[in-house]
Amino acid sequence: MKNEQELKDIVKDRYARIAEQGKAENAASCCGATTPSNKVYNIMLDDYSETNGYIEDADLGLGCGLPTQFAKIKKGDTVIDLGSGAGNDCFVARHETGVEGKVIGIDFTPIMIEKARINAEKLGFNNVEFREGDIDNMPVSNDIADVIVSNCVLNLVPNKQKVVDEIFRVLKPGGHFSVSDIVLVGDLPEALRGDAEMYAGCVAGAIQKSDYLGLIQDKGFQNIKIQKEKPIVIPDDILSKYLSQEEVKTFNKGATGIFSITVYAEKQATLQEKPNLKLSEISTTNSCTPESGCC
């Protein structure tokens, strides 16, 4: 098993190359990191094109949700985007904060930071900035953000507890986050869990849904909600790179589920005891319905 730094280096190298790919190629793969499927549909991507503030040049097709849609961003807010890429979610957030607010994007891939800064300069957005750094050691002060968003990034970090700790540290008392991510129900086959490319592709780095929510609860966040949840189906032509035909059939018929979830939680406004909330009591507000066409 590779150590934390080795896994980070794998992701950094792959996402540097992703920055040079087109959106169509990225969107047809697992977060842009695996060989594109020959299926003519996106595996994870939600459509941003009708979202206010959307900038096509900043959309690399790497997300698994629309966290800014659920983030309750207000005019004048300070927003931090974790794993900001070319700036897509930052520019959507900036539309919500207005010129009165501030948006900070954090990414550990230098070429992504450069791409995002160029996009911000083209747009003339002087209240959007991009900082190079790890999201498990954010280059920002304590209690600075009203809102934190992130799109399909926490699953790429080996030590997710450190990221949750950092989110708590940089949020203001009373602040909140809305994060889209990939989680599991059931165990992935060993061949998928151990593959570096699948790790960089968001799948192998995902943890159990119950463990993911447990990290958030144990830190002391309140009012935890699943705002949206949808299944992720990996096409057979990608699975067959790692599994035999029989293993692919078994995997597709098995109990393992891969899901995109968007989770909301709040940092308490005043210091108090951690809420004694059972995971089964975490509410689900799922806007992904058959009628909406997103399931």
C-alpha positions in Angstrom: 0.0 0.0 0.0 1.4 3.4 -1.0 1.9 6.0 1.7 0.1 9.4 1.9 2.7 11.3 0.1 2.9 8.8 -2.7 -0.8 8.9 -3.2 -0.8 12.7 -3.2 2.0 12.7 -5.8 0.0 10.3 -8.0 -3.0 12.7 -7.9 -0.9 15.8 -8.5 0.8 14.3 -11.5 -2.5 13.1 -13.0 -4.3 16.3 -12.5 -1.5 18.3 -14.0 -2.1 16.3 -17.2 -5.9 16.6 -16.8 -5.4 20.4 -17.0 -4.3 20.0 -20.6 -7.1 17.7 -21.6 -10.5 18.8 -23.0 -13.7 18.7 -21.0 -15.2 16.0 -23.1 -12.3 13.6 -22.4 -12.3 14.4 -18.7 -16.1 14.0 -18.4 -16.1 10.6 -20.1 -13.8 9.1 -17.5 -13.7 8.8 -13.7 -13.0 12.4 -12.6 -10.8 12.7 -15.7 -8.3 10.3 -14.5 -9.0 7.0 -16.2 -9.2 6.0 -19.9 -12.4 7.5 -21.3 -15.3 5.1 -21.7 -16.7 4.5 -25.2 -20.1 5.0 -23.7 -21.5 8.4 -24.9 -22.4 9.7 -21.5 -20.7 11.2 -18.5 -20.0 8.9 -15.6 -20.2 11.5 -12.7 -20.5 15.0 -14.1 -23.5 17.2 -13.3 -24.4 19.9 -15.8 -23.3 23.4 -14.8 -24.2 25.1 -18.1 -27.4 26.6 -16.9 -25.9 27.7 -13.6 -25.5 31.5 -12.9 -21.9 32.5 -13.0 -20.8 29.5 -15.1 -17.7 30.0 -17.1 -17.1 27.4 -19.8 -13.3 27.9 -20.0 -13.1 27.0 -16.3 -15.1 23.8 -16.5 -12.8 20.8 -16.9 -15.6 18.3 -16.4 -14.1 16.9 -13.1 -17.0 17.2 -10.6 -19.5 14.8 -9.3 -22.2 17.2 -8.1 -23.3 20.8 -7.9 -22.3 21.9 -4.3 -22.7 25.6 -5.0 -26.3 25.0 -5.9 -27.0 23.9 -2.3 -24.4 26.0 -0.4 -26.7 28.9 0.7 -24.1 31.5 -0.3 -25.2 35.1 0.5 -24.0 38.5 -0.8 -20.8 39.5 1.0 -19.9 36.0 2.1 -16.3 34.7 2.2 -16.3 31.4 0.4 -13.5 28.8 0.1 -13.5 26.2 -2.6 -11.4 23.1 -1.9 -9.7 21.6 -5.0 -10.6 24.6 -7.1 -9.1 23.4 -10.4 -9.5 25.9 -13.2 -11.9 28.0 -11.1 -15.4 26.7 -12.1 -17.0 26.6 -8.6 -15.2 29.7 -7.5 -16.8 31.7 -10.4 -20.2 30.3 -9.6 -19.7 31.2 -5.9 -18.6 34.7 -6.9 -21.9 35.2 -8.7 -23.6 34.6 -5.4 -21.3 36.6 -3.1 -21.3 39.6 -5.5 -18.5 42.2 -5.5 -19.0 42.6 -1.7 -17.8 39.1 -1.0 -14.6 37.2 -1.4 -13.8 33.7 -2.9 -10.6 31.8 -2.3 -9.8 28.7 -4.3 -7.2 26.2 -3.0 -5.5 23.6 -5.2 -2.2 21.8 -4.9 -1.5 21.5 -8.6 0.5 24.5 -9.9 -0.8 24.3 -13.5 -4.4 24.3 -12.2 -3.7 27.4 -10.1 -2.1 29.1 -13.1 -5.1 28.2 -15.3 -7.6 29.5 -12.7 -5.7 32.8 -12.3 -5.7 33.4 -16.0 -9.4 32.8 -16.1 -10.0 35.2 -13.2 -7.8 37.9 -14.9 -9.8 37.5 -18.2 -13.0 38.0 -16.3 -11.7 41.0 -14.3 -12.7 39.4 -10.9 -10.5 41.1 -8.3 -12.3 39.4 -5.4 -11.5 35.9 -6.5 -8.0 34.5 -5.6 -6.3 31.2 -5.9 -3.8 29.8 -3.5 -1.5 26.8 -4.0 -1.7 24.3 -1.1 -3.0 21.1 0.3 -6.6 21.0 1.6 -5.5 19.0 4.6 -3.2 22.0 5.5 -5.0 25.0 4.1 -3.1 28.2 3.5 -5.7 30.4 5.3 -6.3 31.7 8.8 -8.6 30.4 11.4 -12.3 31.3 11.4 -12.2 33.0 8.0 -14.9 31.4 5.8 -18.7 31.8 5.9 -19.1 28.9 3.5 -16.8 26.1 2.2 -17.6 24.2 -1.0 -15.8 21.3 -2.7 -16.6 19.1 -5.7 -15.3 15.5 -5.9 -12.0 16.2 -4.0 -12.0 14.9 -0.5 -12.0 11.4 -1.8 -8.6 12.1 -3.4 -7.0 12.9 0.0 -5.6 9.9 1.9 -6.2 11.4 5.4 -9.8 12.6 5.2 -9.8 13.3 9.0 -7.3 16.0 8.5 -9.4 17.7 5.8 -12.5 17.6 8.1 -10.3 19.1 10.9 -9.2 21.9 8.6 -12.7 22.6 7.4 -13.7 23.1 11.0 -10.7 25.3 11.7 -11.2 27.7 8.9 -15.0 28.1 9.1 -16.3 31.0 11.2 -18.5 30.0 14.1 -22.0 29.7 12.5 -20.4 29.0 9.1 -21.3 25.9 7.0 -20.1 23.7 4.2 -21.7 22.0 1.2 -19.4 19.3 -0.3 -20.0 16.8 -3.2 -18.0 13.6 -3.0 -17.9 9.9 -3.8 -18.7 7.4 -1.1 -19.2 3.6 -1.0 -21.7 1.2 0.4 -20.0 -2.2 0.5 -16.4 -3.1 -0.4 -14.7 -2.5 -3.8 -12.8 -5.4 -5.4 -9.2 -5.4 -4.4 -8.1 -4.7 -8.0 -10.0 -1.4 -8.0 -9.0 -0.4 -4.5 -5.3 -1.0 -5.1 -5.0 0.7 -8.5 -3.3 4.1 -8.6 -5.3 5.3 -11.6 -8.6 4.4 -10.0 -7.4 6.3 -6.9 -6.7 9.4 -9.0 -10.1 8.8 -10.6 -12.0 9.3 -7.3 -13.2 5.7 -6.9 -10.5 3.8 -5.1 -10.0 6.7 -2.6 -13.6 6.7 -1.6 -14.6 5.5 1.9 -17.8 4.0 3.3 -20.7 6.4 3.4 -21.2 5.7 7.1 -17.5 6.4 7.9 -17.6 9.6 5.8 -20.6 11.0 7.7 -19.1 9.7 11.0 -16.0 11.9 10.5 -18.2 15.0 10.1 -20.4 14.1 13.1 -17.4 13.2 15.4 -15.8 16.6 14.7 -18.8 18.3 16.1 -20.6 19.7 13.1 -24.3 20.2 13.4 -27.4 20.0 11.3 -25.8 17.4 9.0 -27.9 16.8 5.9 -27.4 14.8 2.6 -28.7 17.4 0.2 -28.4 15.1 -2.9 -27.5 11.5 -3.6 -27.2 9.6 -6.9 -25.6 6.3 -7.9 -22.5 6.2 -10.0 -22.2 3.4 -12.6 -18.8 2.6 -14.0 -19.1 1.3 -17.5 -17.9 -2.2 -18.2 -15.2 -1.1 -20.6 -13.5 0.7 -17.7 -14.1 -2.0 -15.2 -12.6 -4.6 -17.6 -9.2 -2.9 -17.3 -9.1 -4.1 -13.8 -11.4 -7.1 -13.5 -12.1 -10.3 -15.5 -15.4 -10.7 -17.3 -16.7 -12.9 -14.5 -15.5 -10.4 -11.9 -17.3 -7.6 -13.8 -20.5 -9.5 -13.8 -20.2 -10.3 -10.1 -19.4 -6.6 -9.3 -22.4 -5.4 -11.2 -24.7 -7.8 -9.5 -23.2 -7.4 -6.1 -24.1 -5.3 -3.1 -21.4 -2.7 -3.6 -22.8 0.8 -4.4 -20.8 3.9 -5.5 -22.6 7.1 -4.9 -22.2 10.8 -5.3 -23.5 12.6 -2.3 -23.7 16.3 -1.5 -23.4 16.8 2.3 -24.2 20.0 4.2 -23.2 20.7 7.8 -22.8 23.7 10.1 -20.1 24.7 12.7 -21.8 25.7 15.9 -22.0 29.4 16.5 -21.0 29.1 20.2 -18.8 26.5 21.9 -21.0 23.6 23.2 -20.9 19.8 23.6 -20.8 17.7 20.4 -24.3 16.6 19.4 -25.1 13.0 20.2 -26.7 12.2 16.9 -27.0 8.7 15.4 -25.9 8.4 11.8 -29.4 7.0 11.0 -30.8 10.3 12.1 -28.9 12.4 9.6 -31.5 13.8 7.3 -31.6 13.4 3.5 -32.9 16.1 1.2 -32.4 14.5 -2.2 -33.3 16.7 -5.1 -32.3 14.0 -7.5 -35.6 12.5 -8.7 -36.7 10.5 -11.7 -38.8 13.6 -12.7 -35.7 15.8 -12.7 -33.8 13.5 -15.0 -30.7 13.4 -12.9 -31.0 9.9 -11.5 
